[in-house]
């Protein structure tokens, strides 16, 4: 009934069309190409499309290769990303079939683990049908500030978005920093941790999204975006005694960007969690899950930040 094929650079328009049919979201082909261009990490286009014998698009599953730093070594891993099924092809087992095919390709390409943060709808499938293991949940901090909520308005009202983008670009310009080894050195903490490698390739990949900005303010470096709120993707390491200074900086930035809320998301084993938990309340966010290929890796040791989401 269905035929399956690994994606190539010629498949992006199909992914775009399937995204419109599955979610009603019209993504540009360029944004899809940027997201799947993970060649800087060693591999790209790891995903499988399902079509009917009549060439009708049915479903897709894809993962995004990244580099994991783990106990002084580097490993190729991948984030579980785009999962979509056209309405008329749902409940036919395509999600499970495509995931297994994709994992087989990933293993052949040298991927040692697939990780992801499934929502409540996807979680049962990953856990019960794909044998994922879960190590906990991401933690979400929300810091409220007083400002005119231009950012939230642009998220709610489509006609306002072009005005807000211009507003954001003008106001963030003074904080933009050049992507260089010197400017990203603090994104590596002084702790011996397992994490997605935050090197030049990582930031080049993330900055291919025009919403993202690498900024520096008062000695603090951050990767941020303003979509719905001020989202803090990852923060350069700083000493704990500067936590209050850091929070004042992001609050001023949030007010300047017209964002009513600042959002931090990270795993419990990340150093910033230990800093923020003493200052603000938090709640559990998405679960952290893994499909393990190399059983020598301990997934419980791996820390994550919000910029590790494929949506950031």
NUKEPA-894981 format. One record per atom (N, C-alpha, C, O): residue in one letter; x, y, z. Coordinates in steps of 0.1 Angstrom, whole numbers, padded with zeros to 4 digits, always signed. Layout:
BEGIN
aXYZ ...
This chain:
BEGIN
x+0008-0012+0000 x+0000+0000+0000 x+0009+0013+0000 x+0005+0023-0006 x+0020+0012+0007 x+0029+0023+0008 x+0043+0020+0003 x+0047+0008+0003 x+0050+0030-0002 x+0064+0028-0006 x+0072+0038+0003 x+0067+0049+0006 x+0084+0035+0006 x+0092+0043+0015 x+0105+0046+0009 x+0112+0038+0002 x+0110+0059+0011 x+0122+0063+0005 x+0130+0073+0014 x+0123+0081+0021 x+0143+0071+0015 x+0151+0081+0023 x+0150+0094+0016 x+0151+0095+0004 x+0150+0105+0024 x+0149+0118+0018 x+0163+0122+0012 x+0173+0117+0016 x+0163+0131+0003 x+0174+0138-0003 x+0172+0153-0004 x+0161+0157+0001 x+0181+0160-0009 x+0179+0174-0011 x+0167+0178-0019 x+0162+0189-0019 x+0162+0168-0027 x+0151+0170-0036 x+0138+0168-0029 x+0127+0169-0035 x+0138+0164-0017 x+0126+0160-0009 x+0120+0171-0001 x+0109+0170+0004 x+0127+0183+0000 x+0122+0193+0009 x+0109+0199+0005 x+0101+0202+0014 x+0106+0200-0008 x+0093+0205-0012 x+0082+0195-0008 x+0071+0199-0005 x+0085+0182-0008 x+0075+0172-0004 x+0072+0174+0011 x+0061+0173+0016 x+0083+0176+0019 x+0081+0178+0034 x+0073+0191+0036 x+0065+0191+0045 x+0076+0201+0028 x+0068+0213+0030 x+0053+0211+0027 x+0044+0215+0035 x+0050+0204+0016 x+0036+0201+0013 x+0029+0192+0023 x+0018+0194+0027 x+0037+0182+0028 x+0031+0173+0039 x+0029+0181+0052 x+0019+0178+0059 x+0037+0190+0055 x+0036+0199+0067 x+0023+0207+0066 x+0015+0208+0075 x+0020+0212+0054 x+0008+0220+0052 x-0005+0211+0054 x-0015+0215+0060 x-0004+0199+0048 x-0015+0190+0049 x-0017+0184+0063 x-0029+0182+0067 x-0006+0182+0070 x-0007+0176+0083 x-0011+0186+0094 x-0019+0183+0103 x-0005+0198+0094 x-0006+0208+0104 x-0012+0221+0100 x-0015+0229+0109 x-0014+0223+0087 x-0018+0236+0082 x-0007+0247+0083 x-0011+0259+0083 x+0005+0243+0084 x+0017+0252+0085 x+0024+0252+0072 x+0029+0242+0067 x+0025+0264+0067 x+0033+0266+0054 x+0047+0271+0057 x+0049+0283+0059 x+0056+0261+0058 x+0070+0265+0060 x+0077+0267+0047 x+0073+0261+0037 x+0086+0276+0047 x+0094+0279+0034 x+0103+0267+0031 x+0108+0261+0040 x+0105+0265+0019 x+0115+0254+0015 x+0129+0257+0020 x+0136+0248+0023 x+0132+0270+0020 x+0145+0274+0025 x+0147+0271+0040 x+0158+0266+0044 x+0137+0273+0048 x+0138+0270+0063 x+0139+0255+0064 x+0146+0250+0074 x+0132+0247+0056 x+0134+0232+0057 x+0148+0228+0053 x+0154+0219+0059 x+0153+0234+0042 x+0167+0231+0037 x+0177+0234+0048 x+0186+0226+0051 x+0175+0246+0055 x+0184+0250+0065 x+0184+0240+0077 x+0194+0236+0083 x+0172+0235+0080 x+0170+0226+0092 x+0177+0213+0089 x+0182+0206+0098 x+0176+0208+0076 x+0181+0195+0073 x+0196+0195+0069 x+0202+0185+0067 x+0201+0207+0067 x+0215+0208+0063 x+0224+0207+0076 x+0229+0217+0081 x+0226+0194+0080 x+0234+0191+0091 x+0248+0186+0087 x+0254+0178+0095 x+0252+0189+0075 x+0264+0183+0070 x+0276+0187+0078 x+0286+0179+0079 x+0276+0199+0085 x+0287+0203+0094 x+0289+0193+0105 x+0300+0194+0111 x+0279+0185+0109 x+0280+0175+0119 x+0284+0162+0114 x+0286+0152+0122 x+0285+0160+0101 x+0290+0148+0095 x+0280+0141+0087 x+0284+0133+0077 x+0267+0142+0089 x+0257+0135+0082 x+0245+0144+0080 x+0243+0154+0088 x+0237+0141+0070 x+0225+0149+0068 x+0214+0141+0060 x+0217+0130+0055 x+0202+0146+0060 x+0191+0140+0053 x+0188+0125+0059 x+0187+0116+0051 x+0187+0124+0072 x+0183+0111+0078 x+0168+0112+0081 x+0164+0117+0091 x+0161+0106+0072 x+0146+0106+0074 x+0140+0098+0062 x+0146+0096+0052 x+0127+0094+0064 x+0121+0085+0054 x+0107+0091+0052 x+0099+0094+0061 x+0103+0092+0039 x+0090+0096+0034 x+0082+0083+0030 x+0087+0074+0025 x+0069+0084+0033 x+0060+0073+0029 x+0050+0079+0019 x+0044+0090+0021 x+0049+0072+0008 x+0039+0077-0003 x+0031+0064-0007 x+0035+0053-0005 x+0019+0067-0012 x+0011+0056-0017 x+0017+0052-0031 x+0025+0059-0037 x+0012+0041-0036 x+0016+0036-0049 x+0013+0046-0060 x+0018+0046-0071 x+0003+0055-0057 x-0001+0065-0067 x+0007+0078-0064 x+0003+0089-0070 x+0017+0078-0056 x+0026+0089-0053 x+0020+0100-0045 x+0023+0112-0046 x+0009+0096-0037 x+0003+0106-0028 x+0011+0106-0015 x+0014+0095-0009 x+0015+0118-0010 x+0023+0119+0002 x+0015+0115+0014 x+0003+0118+0015 x+0021+0106+0022 x+0013+0101+0034 x+0019+0104+0047 x+0012+0109+0056 x+0032+0103+0049 x+0038+0105+0062 x+0053+0107+0061 x+0059+0104+0051 x+0059+0112+0072 x+0073+0115+0072 x+0078+0114+0086 x+0072+0118+0095 x+0091+0109+0088 x+0098+0110+0100 x+0112+0113+0097 x+0119+0107+0089 x+0118+0122+0105 x+0132+0126+0103 x+0139+0129+0116 x+0133+0133+0126 x+0152+0128+0116 x+0161+0131+0127 x+0172+0140+0123 x+0175+0141+0111 x+0178+0148+0132 x+0188+0158+0129 x+0201+0155+0136 x+0202+0156+0148 x+0211+0151+0129 x+0224+0147+0135 x+0231+0159+0142 x+0230+0171+0138 x+0237+0156+0154 x+0245+0166+0162 x+0256+0159+0168 x+0257+0146+0167 x+0265+0166+0174 x+0277+0160+0180 x+0275+0161+0195 x+0272+0171+0201 x+0277+0149+0202 x+0276+0148+0216 x+0290+0147+0222 x+0298+0139+0218 x+0293+0156+0232 x+0305+0155+0240 x+0302+0146+0252 x+0293+0149+0260 x+0310+0136+0254 x+0307+0126+0265 x+0320+0121+0270 x+0327+0113+0263 x+0323+0124+0282 x+0335+0119+0289 x+0348+0120+0280 x+0355+0111+0278 x+0350+0133+0276 x+0362+0136+0268 x+0362+0130+0254 x+0373+0130+0248 x+0351+0125+0249 x+0350+0119+0236 x+0338+0125+0229 x+0330+0131+0235 x+0338+0124+0216 x+0327+0129+0208 x+0320+0118+0201 x+0326+0108+0195 x+0307+0119+0200 x+0298+0109+0194 x+0288+0115+0185 x+0283+0126+0188 x+0285+0109+0174 x+0274+0114+0166 x+0261+0109+0171 x+0259+0097+0173 x+0252+0118+0174 x+0238+0115+0179 x+0228+0122+0170 x+0233+0129+0161 x+0216+0120+0172 x+0206+0127+0164 x+0193+0130+0172 x+0189+0123+0181 x+0187+0142+0169 x+0175+0145+0176 x+0163+0141+0168 x+0162+0144+0156 x+0154+0134+0174 x+0141+0131+0168 x+0134+0144+0165 x+0131+0152+0174 x+0130+0146+0152 x+0125+0159+0149 x+0111+0158+0142 x+0101+0155+0149 x+0111+0161+0129 x+0098+0162+0122 x+0091+0149+0121 x+0096+0139+0116 x+0078+0148+0126 x+0070+0137+0125 x+0056+0142+0120 x+0050+0150+0127 x+0052+0137+0109 x+0039+0142+0103 x+0032+0131+0095 x+0039+0124+0088 x+0019+0131+0096 x+0011+0122+0088 x-0001+0129+0083 x-0008+0136+0091 x-0004+0128+0070 x-0016+0134+0064 x-0028+0128+0071 x-0029+0116+0074 x-0039+0136+0073 x-0051+0131+0081 x-0056+0118+0076 x-0060+0110+0084 x-0057+0116+0063 x-0063+0104+0057 x-0055+0092+0059 x-0059+0081+0055 x-0042+0093+0064 x-0033+0082+0065 x-0030+0079+0080 x-0021+0071+0082 x-0037+0085+0089 x-0034+0083+0103 x-0040+0070+0108 x-0049+0064+0102 x-0034+0065+0119 x-0038+0052+0125 x-0036+0040+0116 x-0044+0031+0116 x-0025+0041+0108 x-0022+0029+0100 x-0008+0024+0102 x-0002+0017+0095 x-0002+0028+0114 x+0011+0023+0118 x+0022+0030+0111 x+0034+0025+0112 x+0020+0041+0104 x+0031+0047+0096 x+0042+0053+0105 x+0054+0052+0102 x+0038+0059+0116 x+0047+0065+0125 x+0058+0055+0130 x+0070+0058+0129 x+0053+0043+0135 x+0062+0033+0140 x+0071+0028+0129 x+0083+0026+0130 x+0065+0025+0117 x+0073+0020+0106 x+0083+0029+0101 x+0095+0025+0099 x+0080+0042+0100 x+0090+0052+0095 x+0101+0054+0106 x+0112+0056+0102 x+0097+0054+0118 x+0107+0056+0129 x+0117+0045+0128 x+0129+0047+0129 x+0113+0032+0127 x+0122+0021+0127 x+0131+0021+0115 x+0143+0018+0116 x+0126+0025+0103 x+0134+0026+0091 x+0144+0037+0093 x+0156+0036+0089 x+0140+0048+0099 x+0149+0060+0101 x+0160+0056+0111 x+0172+0059+0108 x+0157+0049+0121 x+0167+0045+0131 x+0177+0035+0125 x+0189+0035+0128 x+0172+0026+0116 x+0181+0017+0109 x+0191+0025+0100 x+0203+0021+0100 x+0186+0035+0093 x+0195+0044+0085 x+0205+0051+0094 x+0217+0051+0092 x+0200+0056+0105 x+0209+0064+0115 x+0220+0055+0120 x+0231+0059+0121 x+0217+0042+0124 x+0227+0033+0129 x+0238+0031+0118 x+0249+0030+0121 x+0233+0029+0106 x+0243+0026+0095 x+0252+0039+0093 x+0263+0037+0089 x+0247+0050+0096 x+0254+0063+0094 x+0263+0066+0106 x+0271+0076+0106 x+0263+0057+0116 x+0272+0059+0127 x+0266+0067+0139 x+0273+0070+0148 x+0253+0069+0139 x+0246+0076+0150 x+0245+0066+0162 x+0242+0054+0161 x+0249+0071+0174 x+0250+0063+0186 x+0237+0063+0195 x+0235+0054+0203 x+0229+0074+0193 x+0217+0075+0201 x+0208+0085+0194 x+0213+0094+0187 x+0195+0083+0195 x+0185+0093+0191 x+0178+0098+0203 x+0174+0091+0212 x+0177+0112+0205 x+0171+0117+0216 x+0160+0126+0212 x+0159+0130+0200 x+0151+0129+0221 x+0140+0138+0218 x+0132+0142+0230 x+0134+0137+0241 x+0122+0151+0227 x+0114+0156+0238 x+0099+0156+0234 x+0093+0166+0230 x+0093+0144+0234 x+0080+0142+0228 x+0069+0149+0237 x+0070+0149+0249 x+0059+0154+0230 x+0047+0159+0237 x+0038+0148+0242 x+0041+0136+0240 x+0027+0151+0249 x+0019+0141+0255 x+0012+0132+0245 x+0008+0121+0248 x+0010+0137+0233 x+0004+0129+0222 x+0014+0119+0216 x+0010+0108+0213 x+0027+0123+0215 x+0037+0114+0210 x+0043+0105+0220 x+0048+0094+0216 x+0043+0108+0232 x+0050+0101+0243 x+0046+0086+0243 x+0055+0077+0243 x+0033+0082+0242 x+0030+0068+0243 x+0036+0060+0232 x+0040+0048+0233 x+0036+0066+0220 x+0042+0058+0208 x+0057+0056+0210 x+0062+0045+0207 x+0064+0066+0214 x+0079+0064+0216 x+0081+0054+0227 x+0091+0046+0226 x+0074+0055+0238 x+0076+0046+0249 x+0072+0032+0247 x+0080+0022+0249 x+0060+0030+0241 x+0054+0016+0240 x+0057+0009+0227 x+0057-0003+0227 x+0059+0017+0216 x+0061+0011+0203 x+0076+0011+0198 x+0080+0003+0190 x+0084+0021+0204 x+0097+0022+0199 x+0108+0020+0210 x+0120+0022+0207 x+0103+0016+0221 x+0112+0012+0232 x+0122+0023+0236 x+0133+0021+0240 x+0117+0035+0236 x+0125+0046+0242 x+0126+0045+0257 x+0117+0040+0264 x+0137+0050+0262 x+0138+0051+0277 x+0138+0066+0280 x+0142+0075+0273 x+0133+0069+0292 x+0131+0083+0296 x+0139+0085+0309 x+0138+0077+0319 x+0146+0096+0310 x+0154+0099+0321 x+0149+0111+0330 x+0156+0115+0339 x+0138+0116+0327 x+0132+0127+0335 x+0125+0137+0325 x+0120+0133+0315 x+0125+0150+0329 x+0118+0160+0321 x+0126+0173+0321 x+0134+0175+0330 x+0125+0180+0311 x+0130+0194+0310 x+0123+0202+0321 x+0112+0200+0324 x+0130+0213+0325 x+0125+0221+0336 x+0123+0235+0330 x+0132+0241+0323 x+0111+0241+0333 x+0108+0254+0327 x+0106+0265+0338 x+0099+0264+0347 x+0114+0276+0336 x+0113+0288+0344 x+0107+0299+0336 x+0110+0301+0325 x+0097+0306+0342 x+0090+0317+0335 x+0092+0329+0344 x+0086+0330+0355 x+0098+0339+0339 x+0101+0352+0346 x+0092+0363+0340 x+0094+0366+0329 x+0083+0368+0348 x+0074+0379+0343 x+0080+0393+0345 x+0086+0396+0355 x+0079+0401+0335 x+0084+0415+0335 x+0072+0424+0331 x+0063+0420+0324 x+0074+0437+0335 x+0064+0447+0331 x+0069+0454+0318 x+0079+0460+0318 x+0061+0453+0308 x+0064+0459+0295 x+0052+0460+0286 x+0042+0453+0289 x+0052+0467+0276 x+0041+0467+0266 x+0044+0454+0257 x+0054+0453+0251 x+0034+0444+0257 x+0037+0431+0252 x+0036+0430+0236 x+0028+0424+0231 x+0045+0438+0230 x+0046+0437+0215 x+0048+0423+0210 x+0042+0419+0200 x+0057+0416+0217 x+0061+0403+0213 x+0049+0393+0213 x+0046+0386+0203 x+0042+0393+0224 x+0030+0384+0225 x+0020+0388+0215 x+0013+0379+0209 x+0018+0401+0212 x+0008+0405+0202 x+0012+0400+0188 x+0003+0397+0181 x+0025+0401+0185 x+0029+0396+0172 x+0027+0381+0170 x+0024+0376+0159 x+0027+0374+0181 x+0025+0359+0181 x+0010+0357+0179 x+0006+0347+0173 x+0001+0365+0184 x-0013+0363+0184 x-0019+0369+0171 x-0029+0363+0166 x-0014+0380+0166 x-0020+0387+0155 x-0010+0387+0143 x+0000+0393+0144 x-0013+0379+0133 x-0004+0377+0122 x+0000+0390+0115 x+0011+0392+0111 x-0010+0400+0114 x-0007+0412+0107 x+0004+0421+0114 x+0010+0429+0108 x+0006+0418+0127 x+0015+0426+0135 x+0030+0421+0134 x+0039+0428+0137 x+0031+0409+0128 x+0045+0402+0128 x+0055+0410+0121 x+0066+0411+0126 x+0052+0415+0109 x+0063+0423+0101 x+0068+0435+0109 x+0079+0438+0109 x+0058+0442+0116 x+0062+0453+0124 x+0071+0450+0136 x+0080+0456+0139 x+0067+0438+0142 x+0075+0434+0154 x+0089+0430+0149 x+0099+0432+0156 x+0090+0423+0138 x+0103+0418+0133 x+0112+0430+0131 x+0124+0430+0135 x+0107+0441+0125 x+0115+0453+0123 x+0119+0459+0137 x+0130+0464+0139 x+0109+0459+0146 x+0112+0465+0159 x+0123+0457+0166 x+0132+0462+0172 x+0121+0443+0166 x+0131+0435+0172 x+0145+0437+0166 x+0155+0438+0174 x+0146+0437+0153 x+0159+0438+0147 x+0166+0451+0151 x+0178+0451+0153 x+0158+0462+0151 x+0164+0475+0155 x+0169+0475+0169 x+0179+0481+0172 x+0161+0469+0178 x+0165+0469+0192 x+0175+0459+0197 x+0183+0461+0206 x+0176+0448+0189 x+0186+0438+0193 x+0200+0441+0187 x+0210+0435+0192 x+0200+0450+0177 x+0213+0452+0170 x+0224+0455+0179 x+0235+0450+0176 x+0222+0464+0189 x+0233+0468+0197 x+0239+0457+0206 x+0250+0458+0211 x+0232+0446+0207 x+0237+0434+0215 x+0243+0423+0207 x+0249+0414+0212 x+0240+0423+0194 x+0246+0413+0185 x+0261+0412+0186 x+0268+0422+0187 x+0266+0399+0187 x+0280+0397+0187 x+0284+0388+0176 x+0276+0380+0171 x+0297+0390+0171 x+0302+0382+0160 x+0304+0367+0164 x+0308+0365+0175 x+0300+0358+0156 x+0303+0344+0159 x+0317+0341+0157 x+0323+0341+0146 x+0324+0339+0168 x+0338+0336+0168 x+0342+0327+0179 x+0334+0325+0189 x+0353+0320+0179 x+0358+0312+0190 x+0358+0319+0203 x+0354+0314+0213 x+0363+0332+0203 x+0364+0340+0215 x+0350+0342+0221 x+0348+0342+0233 x+0340+0345+0212 x+0327+0349+0217 x+0318+0337+0222 x+0308+0339+0228 x+0323+0324+0219 x+0315+0313+0223 x+0322+0304+0234 x+0317+0294+0237 x+0334+0309+0238 x+0342+0301+0247 x+0335+0298+0260 x+0337+0288+0267 x+0326+0307+0265 x+0319+0305+0277 x+0307+0296+0277 x+0301+0293+0287 x+0304+0292+0265 x+0293+0282+0264 x+0297+0268+0268 x+0289+0259+0268 x+0310+0266+0271 x+0315+0254+0276 x+0318+0257+0291 x+0326+0265+0295 x+0310+0250+0300 x+0312+0252+0314 x+0325+0246+0319 x+0332+0238+0311 x+0329+0248+0331 x+0341+0243+0337 x+0339+0229+0343 x+0347+0224+0351 x+0327+0224+0341 x+0324+0211+0347 x+0326+0200+0336 x+0325+0202+0324 x+0328+0188+0341 x+0330+0176+0332 x+0316+0171+0330 x+0311+0163+0338 x+0310+0174+0319 x+0296+0171+0316 x+0294+0164+0302 x+0304+0164+0294 x+0283+0158+0300 x+0279+0153+0287 x+0268+0162+0282 x+0258+0164+0288 x+0271+0167+0270 x+0261+0177+0264 x+0263+0177+0249 x+0273+0173+0244 x+0253+0183+0242 x+0255+0186+0228 x+0266+0197+0226 x+0265+0207+0233 x+0275+0194+0218 x+0287+0203+0216 x+0283+0217+0211 x+0277+0218+0201 x+0287+0227+0219 x+0283+0241+0216 x+0296+0247+0209 x+0303+0255+0215 x+0298+0243+0197 x+0310+0249+0190 x+0305+0258+0178 x+0293+0261+0177 x+0314+0262+0170 x+0311+0271+0159 x+0300+0265+0150 x+0291+0272+0145 x+0302+0252+0147 x+0292+0245+0138 x+0278+0246+0144 x+0268+0248+0137 x+0277+0243+0157 x+0264+0243+0164 x+0258+0257+0162 x+0246+0258+0159 x+0265+0268+0165 x+0259+0281+0164 x+0256+0285+0150 x+0247+0292+0147 x+0265+0281+0140 x+0262+0284+0126 x+0248+0278+0122 x+0240+0284+0116 x+0247+0265+0127 x+0234+0258+0124 x+0222+0265+0130 x+0212+0267+0124 x+0223+0269+0143 x+0212+0275+0150 x+0209+0289+0144 x+0198+0294+0143 x+0220+0296+0140 x+0218+0310+0135 x+0213+0310+0120 x+0210+0321+0115 x+0212+0298+0114 x+0205+0298+0101 x+0191+0301+0102 x+0184+0304+0092 x+0185+0300+0114 x+0171+0305+0117 x+0172+0320+0120 x+0178+0324+0129 x+0165+0328+0111 x+0166+0342+0112 x+0160+0348+0125 x+0162+0359+0128 x+0153+0339+0132 x+0147+0344+0145 x+0157+0344+0156 x+0155+0351+0167 x+0168+0337+0155 x+0178+0335+0165 x+0189+0345+0165 x+0193+0350+0154 x+0194+0349+0177 x+0204+0359+0178 x+0214+0355+0189 x+0211+0350+0199 x+0227+0356+0185 x+0238+0355+0195 x+0241+0368+0200 x+0246+0377+0192 x+0239+0370+0213 x+0241+0384+0219 x+0250+0384+0231 x+0253+0373+0237 x+0255+0395+0234 x+0263+0397+0246 x+0259+0410+0253 x+0258+0421+0247 x+0257+0409+0266 x+0253+0421+0274 x+0260+0420+0288 x+0258+0410+0295 x+0267+0430+0291 x+0274+0431+0304 x+0282+0419+0308 x+0282+0415+0320 x+0288+0413+0298 x+0297+0401+0301 x+0289+0388+0300 x+0295+0377+0303 x+0276+0388+0297 x+0268+0376+0296 x+0266+0373+0281 x+0262+0382+0274 x+0268+0361+0277 x+0265+0357+0263 x+0253+0347+0263 x+0252+0338+0271 x+0245+0349+0253 x+0233+0341+0252 x+0229+0339+0237 x+0231+0347+0229 x+0222+0328+0234 x+0215+0326+0222 x+0200+0327+0225 x+0195+0320+0233 x+0194+0337+0218 x+0180+0340+0222 x+0171+0341+0209 x+0176+0342+0198 x+0158+0340+0212 x+0148+0343+0201 x+0136+0349+0208 x+0133+0347+0220 x+0128+0357+0200 x+0116+0362+0205 x+0104+0357+0197 x+0100+0363+0187 x+0099+0345+0201 x+0088+0339+0195 x+0078+0336+0206 x+0080+0327+0214 x+0067+0344+0207 x+0057+0344+0218 x+0063+0350+0230 x+0056+0358+0236 x+0075+0347+0234 x+0081+0353+0246 x+0096+0355+0243 x+0101+0351+0232 x+0104+0360+0252 x+0118+0360+0251 x+0123+0346+0255 x+0123+0343+0267 x+0128+0339+0246 x+0132+0325+0248 x+0148+0325+0249 x+0155+0329+0240 x+0153+0320+0261 x+0167+0320+0263 x+0172+0305+0259 x+0169+0296+0267 x+0178+0304+0248 x+0182+0291+0243 x+0193+0284+0251 x+0192+0273+0255 x+0204+0292+0252 x+0216+0287+0260 x+0224+0299+0264 x+0224+0309+0258 x+0230+0297+0276 x+0237+0309+0282 x+0252+0305+0284 x+0255+0293+0288 x+0261+0314+0282 x+0275+0311+0284 x+0277+0310+0299 x+0271+0318+0307 x+0286+0302+0303 x+0289+0299+0318 x+0293+0312+0325 x+0301+0320+0320 x+0288+0314+0337 x+0292+0325+0346 x+0292+0320+0360 x+0285+0310+0364 x+0299+0327+0369 x+0299+0323+0383 x+0286+0325+0390 x+0279+0334+0387 x+0283+0316+0399 x+0270+0317+0406 x+0267+0330+0413 x+0255+0334+0414 x+0277+0337+0418 x+0274+0349+0425 x+0269+0360+0416 x+0265+0370+0421 x+0269+0358+0403 x+0264+0368+0394 x+0250+0365+0389 x+0245+0371+0380 x+0243+0355+0395 x+0230+0351+0391 x+0220+0363+0391 x+0213+0364+0382 x+0220+0370+0402 x+0211+0382+0403 x+0214+0392+0392 x+0205+0398+0386 x+0227+0395+0389 x+0230+0404+0379 x+0225+0399+0365 x+0220+0406+0357 x+0227+0386+0363 x+0222+0380+0350 x+0207+0381+0349 x+0202+0385+0338 x+0199+0379+0359 x+0185+0380+0359 x+0181+0394+0356 x+0171+0397+0349 x+0188+0404+0362 x+0184+0418+0359 x+0187+0421+0344 x+0180+0429+0338 x+0198+0416+0339 x+0201+0418+0325 x+0190+0412+0316 x+0186+0419+0306 x+0185+0400+0318 x+0175+0394+0309 x+0162+0401+0311 x+0154+0402+0302 x+0159+0406+0323 x+0147+0414+0325 x+0147+0427+0317 x+0137+0431+0311 x+0158+0434+0317 x+0160+0446+0310 x+0158+0443+0295 x+0152+0451+0287 x+0165+0432+0290 x+0164+0428+0276 x+0149+0425+0273 x+0145+0429+0262 x+0142+0418+0281 x+0128+0415+0278 x+0119+0427+0277 x+0111+0428+0268 x+0122+0436+0286 x+0114+0449+0285 x+0117+0456+0272 x+0108+0461+0266 x+0130+0457+0269 x+0134+0464+0257 x+0128+0457+0244 x+0125+0464+0234 x+0127+0444+0244 x+0121+0437+0233 x+0106+0436+0233 x+0100+0430+0224 x+0100+0441+0243 x+0085+0441+0244 x+0080+0427+0247 x+0069+0423+0242 x+0087+0419+0255 x+0084+0406+0258 x+0079+0405+0273 x+0087+0409+0282 x+0067+0401+0276 x+0062+0401+0289 x+0068+0390+0298 x+0068+0390+0310 x+0073+0379+0291 x+0078+0368+0299 x+0092+0364+0293 x+0094+0364+0281 x+0101+0359+0302 x+0113+0353+0298 x+0112+0338+0301 x+0108+0335+0312 x+0116+0330+0292 x+0115+0316+0293 x+0128+0309+0293 x+0136+0310+0283 x+0131+0302+0303 x+0143+0293+0304 x+0139+0279+0305 x+0129+0275+0312 x+0145+0270+0297 x+0142+0256+0297 x+0155+0248+0297 x+0164+0251+0289 x+0156+0238+0306 x+0169+0231+0307 x+0166+0218+0315 x+0156+0216+0321 x+0176+0209+0314 x+0175+0197+0322 x+0180+0199+0336 x+0187+0209+0339 x+0176+0191+0346 x+0179+0193+0360 x+0194+0192+0362 x+0200+0198+0372 x+0201+0185+0354 x+0216+0184+0356 x+0224+0195+0349 x+0236+0194+0349 x+0217+0205+0344 x+0224+0216+0338 x+0228+0226+0349 x+0220+0228+0358 x+0240+0232+0348 x+0244+0241+0359 x+0235+0253+0361 x+0234+0258+0372 x+0228+0258+0350 x+0219+0270+0352 x+0207+0266+0360 x+0201+0275+0367 x+0203+0254+0360 x+0192+0250+0368 x+0195+0252+0383 x+0186+0257+0391 x+0207+0248+0387 x+0211+0250+0401 x+0211+0265+0405 x+0208+0268+0417 x+0214+0274+0396 x+0214+0288+0398 x+0199+0293+0400 x+0196+0301+0409 x+0191+0290+0390 x+0178+0296+0389 x+0168+0290+0400 x+0159+0297+0404 x+0170+0278+0404 x+0161+0272+0413 x+0161+0280+0427 x+0151+0279+0434 x+0171+0287+0430 x+0172+0294+0442 x+0165+0308+0441 x+0163+0315+0451 x+0161+0311+0428 x+0156+0325+0426 x+0141+0324+0421 x+0133+0334+0424 x+0137+0313+0414 x+0124+0313+0408 x+0118+0299+0409 x+0125+0289+0410 x+0105+0299+0409 x+0097+0286+0408 x+0099+0281+0394 x+0101+0288+0385 x+0096+0268+0393 x+0097+0261+0380 x+0087+0250+0379 x+0081+0247+0389 x+0085+0245+0367 x+0076+0234+0365 x+0082+0224+0355 x+0091+0228+0347 x+0077+0212+0355 x+0082+0202+0345 x+0077+0206+0331 x+0065+0210+0330 x+0085+0204+0322 x+0082+0206+0308 x+0082+0192+0301 x+0077+0183+0306 x+0087+0192+0289 x+0086+0179+0281 x+0096+0169+0286 x+0106+0172+0292 x+0092+0156+0285 x+0100+0145+0289 x+0113+0144+0280 x+0113+0148+0269 x+0123+0138+0286 x+0136+0136+0279 x+0137+0122+0276 x+0138+0113+0285 x+0138+0118+0263 x+0138+0104+0259 x+0149+0100+0250 x+0155+0109+0243 x+0152+0087+0249 x+0163+0083+0241 x+0160+0069+0235 x+0154+0060+0241 x+0164+0068+0222 x+0165+0055+0216 x+0180+0052+0215 x+0187+0058+0207 x+0184+0042+0223 x+0198+0039+0225 x+0203+0029+0214 x+0197+0018+0213 x+0214+0033+0207 x+0220+0024+0198 x+0233+0019+0204 x+0236+0007+0203 x+0241+0028+0210 x+0253+0024+0217 x+0250+0023+0232 x+0249+0034+0238 x+0249+0011+0237 x+0245+0010+0251 x+0256+0014+0261 x+0254+0014+0273 x+0268+0017+0256 x+0279+0022+0264 x+0276+0036+0269 x+0282+0040+0279 x+0268+0043+0262 x+0264+0057+0267 x+0254+0056+0278 x+0244+0049+0277 x+0256+0065+0288 x+0246+0066+0299 x+0237+0078+0296 x+0242+0089+0298 x+0225+0077+0291 x+0217+0089+0288 x+0214+0098+0300 x+0212+0110+0298 x+0214+0092+0312 x+0212+0100+0324 x+0222+0111+0327 x+0219+0120+0334 x+0234+0110+0320 x+0244+0120+0323 x+0243+0132+0313 x+0250+0142+0315 x+0235+0131+0303 x+0235+0141+0293 x+0226+0153+0297 x+0214+0151+0300 x+0231+0165+0296 x+0224+0177+0299 x+0219+0184+0286 x+0225+0182+0276 x+0208+0191+0287 x+0202+0198+0276 x+0198+0212+0280 x+0195+0215+0291 x+0197+0220+0269 x+0191+0234+0271 x+0180+0235+0260 x+0178+0227+0252 x+0174+0247+0261 x+0163+0249+0252 x+0167+0250+0237 x+0160+0246+0228 x+0180+0255+0235 x+0184+0255+0221 x+0187+0242+0215 x+0189+0241+0203 x+0187+0231+0223 x+0189+0218+0218 x+0176+0212+0212 x+0176+0202+0206 x+0165+0219+0214 x+0152+0216+0207 x+0154+0218+0192 x+0160+0228+0188 x+0149+0210+0184 x+0150+0212+0169 x+0141+0224+0165 x+0143+0229+0154 x+0132+0228+0174 x+0124+0240+0171 x+0130+0253+0174 x+0125+0264+0171 x+0142+0253+0180 x+0149+0265+0184 x+0159+0268+0173 x+0166+0278+0174 
